[in-house]
Amino acid sequence: MATIKRYPFARHLRTAPTSHVLHLHAGRLRHDGAGLAFWFRPLSAVISEIPVDDRELPLVAHARTADFQDVAVQVTVSFRFEDPTLVAGRLDFAIDPDTGRWTGNPLEQVAHLLSELATGQVMDALAGMTVLEAVTSGGGALRRLVTEGLLADERLASTGIQVLGARIGSVRAEADMERFLQTPAREQAQGEADKSTFERRALAVERERAIAENELANRIELALREQQLVSQDGANARTRASEAAAAALIEANAAAERQGLLAEANAHSTRIVGEAEGAAEAARLAAYAGVDRDVLAALAMRELAGNLPSIGNLTVTPDLVTGALAGLVGSKGA
């Protein structure tokens, strides 16, 4: 919107670079261009301001498909005023010289015109499509048809309006029809979800089976190793017992051999001692062979006295002396 400053008997106008201004004075064009700033007299000036920036018009077009289904299409039309002089001659873009505001509603007129033309293009495009094709096409074909139709429209070209393009936001059928169309996709999605669930369960079962088999294999391996350990322990025990028995046998044989040797040594020693004693005894007896009997008796008595215990008191009775003397006399007589 232009900025107008009021002074006595004159006005000053300044516009933005995106606004094209046409200034007529007494029917003659005095100023023509974008981003102008100039003085004018309000009583004799006719000024039009046309925006030359790119603009967008969102709208919702309702149409019917080839299978008689109502469809709502969200469309956004991009446009610009290509020829401001032509636009000012076809549409009322005049501004108030005191406020700088448009005296009419030119943009609403343009919006109405573009809405009608875009809706007509949408209706023509959807008339050859079924509702399923319209909903599932993604808007690409519809956008191309609408854009080409608006670019080829002669009324827009004669008004100085250039359509830059059209975008399709969405293509929506009625609620019941949308639910009907969504049912196969939902069923397919549910089937895929069920399939994924079953596959996940099957995978879980397979993993559990693998884990159980692994545990069983581990248990079998442990049992085999335990069996090997028991067998080895038994073999080791038998080996230890055999070695202990062999060692005991060797020790027993050694002890028996030692005892035999000791017995033989003792016997030999005893034999030697006996022979020596026998020889001594024989020599002693041989020495006594020529000795008188009384001497032998005296020696015997001396030997006996040497072996008797010590006698503190000795009592000699007449009977004892008589008997001894009788024996002595008898021996001498003999």
Salt bridges, closest charged atoms under 4 A:
ASP32 OD1 - HIS20 NE2 2.41
ASP53 OD1 - ARG55 NE 3.35
ASP54 OD1 - ARG80 NE 3.46
GLU56 OE2 - ARG167 NH1 3.21
ASP70 OD1 - ARG64 NE 3.23
ASP98 OD1 - ARG11 NH2 3.13
ASP176 OD1 - ARG179 NH2 2.18
GLU178 OE2 - ARG172 NE 2.45
GLU206 OE2 - ARG209 NH2 2.20
GLU213 OE2 - ARG209 NH1 2.38
GLU221 OE2 - ARG225 NE 3.09
GLU281 OE1 - ARG284 NH2 1.76
